[in-house]
Amino acid sequence: MLTELRNRGVLDVLIACCDGLTGFGDAIEAVWPQTIVRTCVVHLIRNSIRFTSYKDRRAIVKSLKTIYTAPTVDAAP
């Protein structure tokens, strides 16, 4: 699919936001080597709370919100 996009005229991808699918980031970098591949915030949060107990999820999500809504890296706690 990515090679087909390149063949249709997509010459460069600067940033790709993925869901963490195994190998997808590597496939993007194989087609467009200069691409910066990152996992989207929603999937990072989902993966963070997957290993917590249900009763603690609300507190953890609240703590994570102060981090991902911070305007700069230095402002994040």
DRENTOR-251710 format. One record per atom (N, C-alpha, C): residue number from 1; residue in one letter; x, y, z. Coordinates in steps of 0.001 Angstrom, whole numbers, plus 500000, padded with zeros to 6 digits. Layout:
<rs>
+-----+------+--------+--------+--------+
:  nr : rest :     xx :     yy :     zz :
+-----+------+--------+--------+--------+
: NUM :    a :      X :      Y :      Z :
...
+-----+------+--------+--------+--------+
</rs>
This chain:
<rs>
+-----+------+--------+--------+--------+
:  nr : rest :     xx :     yy :     zz :
+-----+------+--------+--------+--------+
:   1 :    m : 500821 : 498831 : 500000 :
:   1 :    m : 500000 : 500000 : 500000 :
:   1 :    m : 500878 : 501250 : 500000 :
:   2 :    l : 501922 : 501268 : 500812 :
:   2 :    l : 502787 : 502444 : 500892 :
:   2 :    l : 503568 : 502654 : 499598 :
:   3 :    t : 504032 : 501580 : 499017 :
:   3 :    t : 504748 : 501684 : 497752 :
:   3 :    t : 503818 : 502192 : 496659 :
:   4 :    e : 502574 : 501762 : 496696 :
:   4 :    e : 501595 : 502251 : 495717 :
:   4 :    e : 501365 : 503745 : 495883 :
:   5 :    l : 501304 : 504226 : 497118 :
:   5 :    l : 501168 : 505666 : 497345 :
:   5 :    l : 502373 : 506422 : 496782 :
:   6 :    r : 503555 : 505886 : 497010 :
:   6 :    r : 504759 : 506517 : 496470 :
:   6 :    r : 504732 : 506522 : 494944 :
:   7 :    n : 504298 : 505419 : 494347 :
:   7 :    n : 504223 : 505335 : 492891 :
:   7 :    n : 503182 : 506281 : 492306 :
:   8 :    r : 502169 : 506618 : 493080 :
:   8 :    r : 501131 : 507551 : 492619 :
:   8 :    r : 501522 : 509012 : 492801 :
:   9 :    g : 502691 : 509269 : 493424 :
:   9 :    g : 503164 : 510636 : 493483 :
:   9 :    g : 503471 : 511203 : 494857 :
:  10 :    v : 503248 : 510438 : 495922 :
:  10 :    v : 503609 : 510930 : 497253 :
:  10 :    v : 505120 : 510781 : 497384 :
:  11 :    l : 505825 : 511888 : 497240 :
:  11 :    l : 507280 : 511841 : 497204 :
:  11 :    l : 507919 : 511802 : 498582 :
:  12 :    d : 507281 : 512416 : 499566 :
:  12 :    d : 507890 : 512479 : 500886 :
:  12 :    d : 506807 : 512587 : 501950 :
:  13 :    v : 507035 : 511938 : 503062 :
:  13 :    v : 506167 : 512038 : 504235 :
:  13 :    v : 507047 : 512522 : 505367 :
:  14 :    l : 506687 : 513652 : 505969 :
:  14 :    l : 507520 : 514227 : 507021 :
:  14 :    l : 507281 : 513562 : 508369 :
:  15 :    i : 506006 : 513457 : 508756 :
:  15 :    i : 505657 : 512871 : 510050 :
:  15 :    i : 504508 : 511896 : 509829 :
:  16 :    a : 504613 : 510721 : 510407 :
:  16 :    a : 503544 : 509733 : 510337 :
:  16 :    a : 503117 : 509386 : 511751 :
:  17 :    c : 501828 : 509471 : 512003 :
:  17 :    c : 501261 : 509139 : 513305 :
:  17 :    c : 500544 : 507801 : 513170 :
:  18 :    c : 501021 : 506799 : 513885 :
:  18 :    c : 500503 : 505435 : 513757 :
:  18 :    c : 499861 : 504981 : 515060 :
:  19 :    d : 499215 : 503829 : 514983 :
:  19 :    d : 498563 : 503279 : 516158 :
:  19 :    d : 499413 : 502255 : 516882 :
:  20 :    g : 500649 : 502062 : 516476 :
:  20 :    g : 501527 : 501113 : 517147 :
:  20 :    g : 501482 : 499726 : 516558 :
:  21 :    l : 500869 : 499568 : 515404 :
:  21 :    l : 500816 : 498277 : 514732 :
:  21 :    l : 502232 : 497786 : 514460 :
:  22 :    t : 502519 : 496575 : 514837 :
:  22 :    t : 503865 : 496018 : 514715 :
:  22 :    t : 504327 : 496018 : 513261 :
:  23 :    g : 505472 : 496635 : 513019 :
:  23 :    g : 506067 : 496652 : 511694 :
:  23 :    g : 505626 : 497769 : 510788 :
:  24 :    f : 504542 : 498462 : 511123 :
:  24 :    f : 504031 : 499516 : 510239 :
:  24 :    f : 504990 : 500696 : 510174 :
:  25 :    g : 505558 : 501076 : 511305 :
:  25 :    g : 506539 : 502161 : 511319 :
:  25 :    g : 507769 : 501823 : 510500 :
:  26 :    d : 508208 : 500574 : 510594 :
:  26 :    d : 509359 : 500135 : 509796 :
:  26 :    d : 509038 : 500158 : 508306 :
:  27 :    a : 507813 : 499793 : 507952 :
:  27 :    a : 507408 : 499814 : 506542 :
:  27 :    a : 507377 : 501238 : 506011 :
:  28 :    i : 506903 : 502176 : 506815 :
:  28 :    i : 506879 : 503582 : 506400 :
:  28 :    i : 508297 : 504085 : 506192 :
:  29 :    e : 509184 : 503782 : 507133 :
:  29 :    e : 510571 : 504234 : 507016 :
:  29 :    e : 511301 : 503559 : 505859 :
:  30 :    a : 510880 : 502373 : 505458 :
:  30 :    a : 511495 : 501711 : 504311 :
:  30 :    a : 511133 : 502425 : 503010 :
:  31 :    v : 509902 : 502928 : 502934 :
:  31 :    v : 509461 : 503625 : 501722 :
:  31 :    v : 509930 : 505076 : 501719 :
:  32 :    w : 509810 : 505748 : 502865 :
:  32 :    w : 510243 : 507145 : 503006 :
:  32 :    w : 511231 : 507214 : 504180 :
:  33 :    p : 512525 : 507086 : 503928 :
:  33 :    p : 513527 : 506964 : 505004 :
:  33 :    p : 513626 : 508182 : 505925 :
:  34 :    q : 513252 : 509341 : 505485 :
:  34 :    q : 513377 : 510556 : 506297 :
:  34 :    q : 512179 : 510786 : 507221 :
:  35 :    t : 511188 : 509920 : 507177 :
:  35 :    t : 509954 : 510103 : 507935 :
:  35 :    t : 510173 : 509903 : 509435 :
:  36 :    i : 509557 : 510761 : 510223 :
:  36 :    i : 509537 : 510604 : 511680 :
:  36 :    i : 508232 : 509887 : 512024 :
:  37 :    v : 508327 : 508710 : 512622 :
:  37 :    v : 507157 : 507902 : 512956 :
:  37 :    v : 506915 : 507988 : 514460 :
:  38 :    r : 505700 : 508346 : 514836 :
:  38 :    r : 505307 : 508459 : 516247 :
:  38 :    r : 503978 : 507748 : 516470 :
:  39 :    t : 503754 : 507317 : 517689 :
:  39 :    t : 502476 : 506724 : 518070 :
:  39 :    t : 501548 : 507840 : 518536 :
:  40 :    c : 500290 : 507766 : 518133 :
:  40 :    c : 499346 : 508833 : 518488 :
:  40 :    c : 499055 : 508817 : 519995 :
:  41 :    v : 498633 : 509949 : 520510 :
:  41 :    v : 498408 : 510127 : 521944 :
:  41 :    v : 497326 : 509183 : 522462 :
:  42 :    v : 496272 : 509010 : 521715 :
:  42 :    v : 495179 : 508143 : 522166 :
:  42 :    v : 495683 : 506713 : 522381 :
:  43 :    h : 496482 : 506222 : 521462 :
:  43 :    h : 496992 : 504861 : 521605 :
:  43 :    h : 498035 : 504757 : 522720 :
:  44 :    l : 498799 : 505805 : 522928 :
:  44 :    l : 499741 : 505793 : 524051 :
:  44 :    l : 498998 : 505716 : 525379 :
:  45 :    i : 497906 : 506459 : 525501 :
:  45 :    i : 497110 : 506428 : 526739 :
:  45 :    i : 496480 : 505053 : 526921 :
:  46 :    r : 495898 : 504519 : 525859 :
:  46 :    r : 495301 : 503183 : 525948 :
:  46 :    r : 496323 : 502147 : 526402 :
:  47 :    n : 497507 : 502210 : 525832 :
:  47 :    n : 498549 : 501249 : 526213 :
:  47 :    n : 499021 : 501477 : 527643 :
:  48 :    s : 499000 : 502718 : 528105 :
:  48 :    s : 499432 : 503013 : 529474 :
:  48 :    s : 498459 : 502461 : 530500 :
:  49 :    i : 497167 : 502545 : 530225 :
:  49 :    i : 496192 : 502103 : 531218 :
:  49 :    i : 495838 : 500625 : 531092 :
:  50 :    r : 496337 : 499977 : 530074 :
:  50 :    r : 496033 : 498558 : 529887 :
:  50 :    r : 496509 : 497721 : 531070 :
:  51 :    f : 497599 : 498118 : 531702 :
:  51 :    f : 498201 : 497325 : 532766 :
:  51 :    f : 497821 : 497807 : 534166 :
:  52 :    t : 496851 : 498689 : 534267 :
:  52 :    t : 496422 : 499185 : 535574 :
:  52 :    t : 495086 : 498563 : 535953 :
:  53 :    s : 494835 : 498534 : 537241 :
:  53 :    s : 493550 : 498005 : 537690 :
:  53 :    s : 492451 : 499018 : 537358 :
:  54 :    y : 491243 : 498526 : 537229 :
:  54 :    y : 490122 : 499375 : 536831 :
:  54 :    y : 489895 : 500514 : 537820 :
:  55 :    k : 490073 : 500258 : 539108 :
:  55 :    k : 489824 : 501289 : 540117 :
:  55 :    k : 490849 : 502428 : 540067 :
:  56 :    d : 492046 : 502173 : 539522 :
:  56 :    d : 493082 : 503204 : 539452 :
:  56 :    d : 493112 : 503954 : 538123 :
:  57 :    r : 492352 : 503515 : 537144 :
:  57 :    r : 492415 : 504114 : 535806 :
:  57 :    r : 492057 : 505590 : 535785 :
:  58 :    r : 491045 : 505987 : 536498 :
:  58 :    r : 490617 : 507380 : 536487 :
:  58 :    r : 491732 : 508306 : 536976 :
:  59 :    a : 492410 : 507927 : 538028 :
:  59 :    a : 493505 : 508742 : 538571 :
:  59 :    a : 494685 : 508793 : 537605 :
:  60 :    i : 494980 : 507684 : 536966 :
:  60 :    i : 496105 : 507651 : 536031 :
:  60 :    i : 495808 : 508494 : 534796 :
:  61 :    v : 494612 : 508381 : 534263 :
:  61 :    v : 494233 : 509185 : 533097 :
:  61 :    v : 494281 : 510670 : 533444 :
:  62 :    k : 493856 : 511025 : 534640 :
:  62 :    k : 493912 : 512421 : 535068 :
:  62 :    k : 495359 : 512906 : 535130 :
:  63 :    s : 496249 : 512079 : 535646 :
:  63 :    s : 497668 : 512438 : 535706 :
:  63 :    s : 498280 : 512542 : 534315 :
:  64 :    l : 497922 : 511629 : 533432 :
:  64 :    l : 498447 : 511669 : 532073 :
:  64 :    l : 497972 : 512903 : 531315 :
:  65 :    k : 496754 : 513365 : 531617 :
:  65 :    k : 496215 : 514539 : 530922 :
:  65 :    k : 497072 : 515776 : 531181 :
:  66 :    t : 497591 : 515927 : 532385 :
:  66 :    t : 498451 : 517084 : 532665 :
:  66 :    t : 499745 : 517009 : 531861 :
:  67 :    i : 500138 : 515810 : 531498 :
:  67 :    i : 501365 : 515649 : 530705 :
:  67 :    i : 501105 : 515933 : 529233 :
:  68 :    y : 500074 : 515300 : 528645 :
:  68 :    y : 499888 : 515462 : 527205 :
:  68 :    y : 499216 : 516770 : 526809 :
:  69 :    t : 498718 : 517529 : 527768 :
:  69 :    t : 498176 : 518856 : 527437 :
:  69 :    t : 499148 : 519984 : 527763 :
:  70 :    a : 500305 : 519641 : 528271 :
:  70 :    a : 501306 : 520671 : 528599 :
:  70 :    a : 501791 : 521364 : 527331 :
:  71 :    p : 501949 : 522674 : 527364 :
:  71 :    p : 502352 : 523407 : 526158 :
:  71 :    p : 503805 : 523157 : 525741 :
:  72 :    t : 504662 : 522797 : 526699 :
:  72 :    t : 506066 : 522489 : 526393 :
:  72 :    t : 506514 : 521293 : 527208 :
:  73 :    v : 507637 : 520743 : 526840 :
:  73 :    v : 508190 : 519603 : 527577 :
:  73 :    v : 508536 : 520015 : 529003 :
:  74 :    d : 509072 : 521217 : 529173 :
:  74 :    d : 509438 : 521686 : 530511 :
:  74 :    d : 508229 : 521921 : 531406 :
:  75 :    a : 507077 : 522221 : 530814 :
:  75 :    a : 505867 : 522479 : 531605 :
:  75 :    a : 505212 : 521188 : 532074 :
:  76 :    a : 505518 : 520071 : 531442 :
:  76 :    a : 504937 : 518793 : 531854 :
:  76 :    a : 505575 : 518357 : 533173 :
:  77 :    p : 504747 : 517882 : 534110 :
:  77 :    p : 505308 : 517464 : 535414 :
:  77 :    p : 506174 : 516242 : 535327 :
+-----+------+--------+--------+--------+
</rs>
